Amino acid sequence: MINDKDLFHGAVFSRIISERAVYIKKHNNNISSYVINDKSAIYIKYSQKRISPWIFTFAQTHVDEIKKIKDGFKDVLFC
């Protein structure tokens, strides 16, 4: 069975790869951050709430991971 995280992350990846060929890998085995073509990083958050406004919270572990990404890559995307 495909879990919600995989569905939401897959939607992001689908949009990215529809534009061009890319290589995507996890960043530090974190479930929310990925590296694209060894050049850019992406951090994915999702909400299961059906109706907006969608509010996203970032725990300290999320902030720490984002700081690691920011230190290693010039371009960091949030999706």
DSSP file (Angstrom, degrees, kcal/mol; ACC not computed):
  #  RESIDUE AA STRUCTURE BP1 BP2  ACC     N-H-->O    O-->H-N    N-H-->O    O-->H-N    TCO  KAPPA ALPHA  PHI   PSI    X-CA   Y-CA   Z-CA
    1    1 A M              0   0    0      0, 0.0     2,-0.5     0, 0.0     0, 0.0   0.000 360.0 360.0 360.0 139.2    0.0    0.0    0.0
    2    2 A I        -     0   0    0      4,-0.0     2,-0.1     3,-0.0     0, 0.0  -0.753 360.0-140.2 -88.8 127.5    1.3    3.5   -0.8
    3    3 A N     >  -     0   0    0     -2,-0.5     4,-1.8     1,-0.1     3,-0.2  -0.366  24.4-104.2 -84.9 168.6    1.2    5.8    2.1
    4    4 A D  H  > S+     0   0    0      1,-0.2     4,-2.7     2,-0.2     5,-0.3   0.874 118.3  57.3 -60.2 -40.7    0.2    9.5    2.0
    5    5 A K  H  > S+     0   0    0      1,-0.2     4,-2.8     2,-0.2     5,-0.3   0.931 107.4  48.0 -57.2 -46.0    3.8   10.8    2.2
    6    6 A D  H  > S+     0   0    0      1,-0.2     4,-2.4     2,-0.2    -1,-0.2   0.877 111.1  51.1 -64.4 -37.6    4.7    8.8   -0.9
    7    7 A L  H  X S+     0   0    0     -4,-1.8     4,-1.6     2,-0.2    -2,-0.2   0.941 114.5  42.2 -64.0 -47.4    1.7   10.1   -2.8
    8    8 A F  H  X S+     0   0    0     -4,-2.7     4,-1.5     2,-0.2    -2,-0.2   0.919 117.1  46.3 -68.2 -43.4    2.5   13.8   -1.9
    9    9 A H  H  X S+     0   0    0     -4,-2.8     4,-2.6    -5,-0.3    -1,-0.2   0.901 110.1  55.4 -64.7 -39.3    6.2   13.5   -2.6
   10   10 A G  H  X S+     0   0    0     -4,-2.4     4,-2.5    -5,-0.3    -1,-0.2   0.855 103.1  55.2 -61.2 -35.7    5.5   11.6   -5.8
   11   11 A A  H  X S+     0   0    0     -4,-1.6     4,-1.6     2,-0.2    -1,-0.2   0.905 109.4  47.3 -63.8 -40.7    3.3   14.5   -7.0
   12   12 A V  H  X S+     0   0    0     -4,-1.5     4,-2.0     2,-0.2    -2,-0.2   0.944 113.2  47.8 -64.4 -47.9    6.3   16.9   -6.5
   13   13 A F  H  X S+     0   0    0     -4,-2.6     4,-2.9     1,-0.2     5,-0.3   0.878 106.6  58.0 -61.9 -38.0    8.7   14.6   -8.3
   14   14 A S  H  X S+     0   0    0     -4,-2.5     4,-1.2     1,-0.2    -1,-0.2   0.905 107.9  46.2 -58.7 -42.6    6.2   14.1  -11.1
   15   15 A R  H  X S+     0   0    0     -4,-1.6     4,-0.5     2,-0.2    -1,-0.2   0.883 113.6  49.6 -67.7 -38.3    6.2   17.9  -11.7
   16   16 A I  H >X S+     0   0    0     -4,-2.0     3,-1.0     1,-0.2     4,-0.8   0.946 113.8  42.7 -67.1 -48.4   10.0   18.1  -11.5
   17   17 A I  H 3< S+     0   0    0     -4,-2.9    -1,-0.2     1,-0.2    -2,-0.2   0.665 100.2  70.6 -78.3 -13.8   10.8   15.2  -13.9
   18   18 A S  H 3< S+     0   0    0     -4,-1.2    -1,-0.2    -5,-0.3    -2,-0.2   0.738  99.8  50.5 -71.3 -19.2    8.1   16.3  -16.4
   19   19 A E  H << S-     0   0    0     -3,-1.0     2,-0.3    -4,-0.5    -1,-0.2   0.831 127.7 -28.6 -85.2 -35.4   10.3   19.3  -17.3
   20   20 A R  S  < S-     0   0    0     -4,-0.8     2,-0.3     2,-0.0    -1,-0.3  -0.976  77.5 -68.6-170.5 168.3   13.6   17.4  -17.9
   21   21 A A        +     0   0    0     -2,-0.3     2,-0.3    -3,-0.1    -3,-0.1  -0.562  58.5 174.5 -72.1 131.2   15.7   14.3  -16.9
   22   22 A V        -     0   0    0     -2,-0.3     2,-0.5    -5,-0.0    14,-0.0  -0.935  32.5-136.1-137.9 159.5   16.8   14.5  -13.3
   23   23 A Y        -     0   0    0     -2,-0.3    14,-3.6     2,-0.0     2,-0.4  -0.983  26.9-173.1-115.4 121.0   18.6   12.5  -10.7
   24   24 A I  E     +A   36   0A   0     -2,-0.5     2,-0.3    12,-0.2    12,-0.2  -0.955   9.2 165.6-120.1 132.8   16.9   12.6   -7.3
   25   25 A K  E     -A   35   0A   0     10,-2.1    10,-3.3    -2,-0.4    13,-0.1  -0.966  40.5 -94.0-139.6 158.6   18.3   11.1   -4.0
   26   26 A K  E     -A   34   0A   0     -2,-0.3     2,-0.6     8,-0.2     8,-0.3  -0.363  34.2-128.9 -67.9 150.0   17.5   11.5   -0.4
   27   27 A H  S >  S-     0   0    0      6,-2.2     3,-2.1     3,-0.4     6,-0.3  -0.917  82.9 -23.6-102.6 116.8   19.6   14.0    1.6
   28   28 A N  T 3  S-     0   0    0     -2,-0.6    -1,-0.2     1,-0.3     3,-0.1   0.793 112.2 -72.7  53.7  33.1   21.1   12.5    4.8
   29   29 A N  T 3  S+     0   0    0      1,-0.2    -1,-0.3     4,-0.1     2,-0.2   0.714  90.5 152.9  56.0  22.7   18.4    9.8    4.8
   30   30 A N    <   -     0   0    0     -3,-2.1    -3,-0.4     3,-0.2     3,-0.3  -0.608  48.4-135.8 -80.5 143.4   15.8   12.4    5.9
   31   31 A I  S    S+     0   0    0     -2,-0.2    -1,-0.1     1,-0.2    -3,-0.1   0.600  99.2  39.6 -78.1  -9.2   12.2   11.6    4.9
   32   32 A S  S    S+     0   0    0     -5,-0.2    12,-2.9     1,-0.0     2,-0.4   0.534 102.3  71.6-116.6  -9.0   11.5   15.2    3.7
   33   33 A S  E     + B   0  43A   0     -6,-0.3    -6,-2.2    -3,-0.3     2,-0.3  -0.897  51.5 173.6-120.4 143.4   14.7   16.4    2.0
   34   34 A Y  E     -AB  26  42A   0      8,-2.5     8,-2.6    -2,-0.4     2,-0.4  -0.925  25.9-129.5-140.1 159.6   16.2   15.4   -1.4
   35   35 A V  E     -AB  25  41A   0    -10,-3.3   -10,-2.1    -2,-0.3     2,-0.6  -0.949  18.7-152.1-113.6 134.2   19.0   16.4   -3.7
   36   36 A I  E >> S-AB  24  40A   0      4,-3.2     3,-2.2    -2,-0.4     4,-2.0  -0.933  74.1 -23.6-112.1 120.4   18.3   17.1   -7.3
   37   37 A N  T 34 S-     0   0    0    -14,-3.6    -1,-0.2    -2,-0.6   -13,-0.1   0.769 107.9 -78.7  52.9  30.1   21.1   16.5   -9.9
   38   38 A D  T 34 S+     0   0    0    -15,-0.4    -1,-0.3     2,-0.2     3,-0.1   0.668 127.2  78.5  55.6  18.6   23.7   17.0   -7.1
   39   39 A K  T <4 S+     0   0    0     -3,-2.2    36,-0.6     1,-0.3    35,-0.5   0.706  88.8  32.5-121.4 -40.7   23.1   20.8   -7.4
   40   40 A S  E  <  -Bc  36  75A   0     -4,-2.0    -4,-3.2    33,-0.1     2,-0.3  -0.809  63.6-142.4-123.1 159.8   19.9   21.8   -5.7
   41   41 A A  E     -Bc  35  76A   0     34,-2.5    36,-2.9    -2,-0.3     2,-0.4  -0.890   8.7-160.7-122.1 154.9   18.0   20.6   -2.7
   42   42 A I  E     -Bc  34  77A   0     -8,-2.6    -8,-2.5    -2,-0.3     2,-0.5  -0.998   4.1-162.0-136.4 139.0   14.3   20.3   -2.0
   43   43 A Y  E     -Bc  33  78A   0     34,-2.9    36,-2.5    -2,-0.4     2,-0.5  -0.988  14.6-156.5-121.4 124.0   12.4   20.1    1.2
   44   44 A I        +     0   0    0    -12,-2.9     2,-0.4    -2,-0.5   -35,-0.1  -0.882  15.7 172.6-110.3 127.5    8.8   18.8    1.0
   45   45 A K        -     0   0    0     -2,-0.5     2,-0.3   -37,-0.1    11,-0.0  -0.956   9.6-175.2-122.8 146.9    6.0   19.5    3.5
   46   46 A Y        -     0   0    0     -2,-0.4     2,-0.4     0, 0.0   -41,-0.0  -0.974  15.6-146.5-141.7 158.6    2.4   18.4    3.1
   47   47 A S        -     0   0    0     -2,-0.3     9,-0.1     2,-0.1     7,-0.0  -0.969   7.1-157.6-123.6 139.6   -0.9   18.9    4.8
   48   48 A Q        +     0   0    0     -2,-0.4     2,-0.2     2,-0.0    -1,-0.1   0.369  58.3 120.0 -94.6   3.6   -3.7   16.3    4.9
   49   49 A K        -     0   0    0      1,-0.1    -2,-0.1     2,-0.0     3,-0.0  -0.498  57.8-148.0 -68.6 136.6   -6.2   19.1    5.7
   50   50 A R  S    S+     0   0    0     -2,-0.2     2,-0.4     1,-0.1    -1,-0.1   0.826  75.1  43.7 -79.1 -32.7   -8.8   19.2    2.9
   51   51 A I  S    S-     0   0    0      2,-0.1    -1,-0.1     1,-0.0    -2,-0.0  -0.915  90.5 -81.8-121.2 140.6   -9.7   22.9    2.9
   52   52 A S  S    S+     0   0    0     -2,-0.4     2,-0.1     2,-0.1    -2,-0.0  -0.292  87.2  79.3 -69.2 161.6   -7.3   25.9    3.1
   53   53 A P        -     0   0    0      0, 0.0     2,-0.6     0, 0.0    -2,-0.1   0.358  65.0-161.9 -81.0 142.9   -5.8   27.6    4.9
   54   54 A W        -     0   0    0     -2,-0.1     2,-0.5    -4,-0.1    -2,-0.1  -0.841   4.8-164.5 -94.6 120.9   -3.0   25.1    5.1
   55   55 A I        -     0   0    0     -2,-0.6     2,-0.5     2,-0.0     0, 0.0  -0.909   1.2-159.1-109.8 129.4   -0.7   25.8    8.0
   56   56 A F        -     0   0    0     -2,-0.5     2,-0.3    -9,-0.1    -9,-0.1  -0.921   2.2-159.7-112.2 130.1    2.7   24.1    8.2
   57   57 A T        -     0   0    0     -2,-0.5     2,-0.5     0, 0.0    -2,-0.0  -0.819   4.8-151.8-105.6 148.3    4.6   23.7   11.4
   58   58 A F        -     0   0    0     -2,-0.3    -2,-0.0     4,-0.0     2,-0.0  -0.951   9.3-152.5-122.5 110.4    8.3   23.1   11.6
   59   59 A A    >>  -     0   0    0     -2,-0.5     4,-2.2     1,-0.1     3,-0.6  -0.274  37.2 -99.1 -70.0 166.2    9.7   21.2   14.6
   60   60 A Q  H 3> S+     0   0    0      1,-0.3     4,-2.6     2,-0.2     5,-0.2   0.855 125.7  57.0 -59.1 -34.7   13.2   21.9   15.7
   61   61 A T  H 3> S+     0   0    0      2,-0.2     4,-1.9     1,-0.2    -1,-0.3   0.868 106.8  49.6 -64.4 -34.7   14.4   18.7   13.8
   62   62 A H  H <> S+     0   0    0     -3,-0.6     4,-2.5     2,-0.2    -2,-0.2   0.933 111.1  48.5 -66.5 -45.9   12.9   20.2   10.6
   63   63 A V  H  X S+     0   0    0     -4,-2.2     4,-2.3     1,-0.2    -2,-0.2   0.908 110.5  51.5 -60.7 -42.9   14.7   23.5   11.1
   64   64 A D  H  X S+     0   0    0     -4,-2.6     4,-1.9     1,-0.2    -1,-0.2   0.905 110.5  48.3 -61.9 -41.9   18.0   21.7   11.8
   65   65 A E  H  X S+     0   0    0     -4,-1.9     4,-2.3     2,-0.2    -2,-0.2   0.906 110.2  51.6 -65.3 -41.8   17.6   19.7    8.6
   66   66 A I  H  X S+     0   0    0     -4,-2.5     4,-2.8     1,-0.2    -2,-0.2   0.890 107.8  52.9 -63.0 -39.1   16.8   22.8    6.6
   67   67 A K  H  X S+     0   0    0     -4,-2.3     4,-2.0     2,-0.2    -1,-0.2   0.903 108.4  50.5 -62.2 -40.9   19.9   24.5    8.0
   68   68 A K  H  X S+     0   0    0     -4,-1.9     4,-1.1     2,-0.2    -2,-0.2   0.913 112.1  47.3 -62.5 -42.4   22.0   21.5    6.9
   69   69 A I  H >X S+     0   0    0     -4,-2.3     4,-1.5     1,-0.2     3,-0.9   0.944 110.1  52.4 -62.9 -47.3   20.6   21.7    3.4
   70   70 A K  H 3< S+     0   0    0     -4,-2.8    -1,-0.2     1,-0.3    -2,-0.2   0.849 107.5  52.5 -59.3 -36.7   21.1   25.5    3.2
   71   71 A D  H 3< S+     0   0    0     -4,-2.0    -1,-0.3     1,-0.2    -2,-0.2   0.766 115.3  40.9 -70.9 -24.6   24.8   25.1    4.2
   72   72 A G  H << S+     0   0    0     -4,-1.1     2,-0.4    -3,-0.9    -2,-0.2   0.613 113.8  46.4-101.1 -13.2   25.4   22.6    1.4
   73   73 A F     <  -     0   0    0     -4,-1.5    -1,-0.1     1,-0.1   -33,-0.1  -0.986  57.1-149.2-138.2 141.1   23.4   23.9   -1.5
   74   74 A K  S    S+     0   0    0    -35,-0.5     2,-0.5    -2,-0.4    -1,-0.1   0.917  92.6  47.5 -69.3 -43.8   23.0   27.3   -3.2
   75   75 A D  E     +c   40   0A   0    -36,-0.6   -34,-2.5     2,-0.0     2,-0.4  -0.889  64.6 175.9-106.3 123.8   19.4   26.6   -4.3
   76   76 A V  E     -c   41   0A   0     -2,-0.5     2,-0.4   -36,-0.2   -34,-0.2  -0.992  11.1-162.0-126.6 123.7   16.9   25.2   -1.8
   77   77 A L  E     -c   42   0A   0    -36,-2.9   -34,-2.9    -2,-0.4     2,-0.5  -0.836   5.4-153.8-106.2 141.8   13.3   24.7   -2.8
   78   78 A F  E      c   43   0A   0     -2,-0.4   -34,-0.2   -36,-0.2   -36,-0.0  -0.970 360.0 360.0-113.8 125.2   10.4   24.3   -0.5
   79   79 A C              0   0    0    -36,-2.5   -35,-0.2    -2,-0.5    -1,-0.1   0.328 360.0 360.0-127.9 360.0    7.4   22.4   -1.8
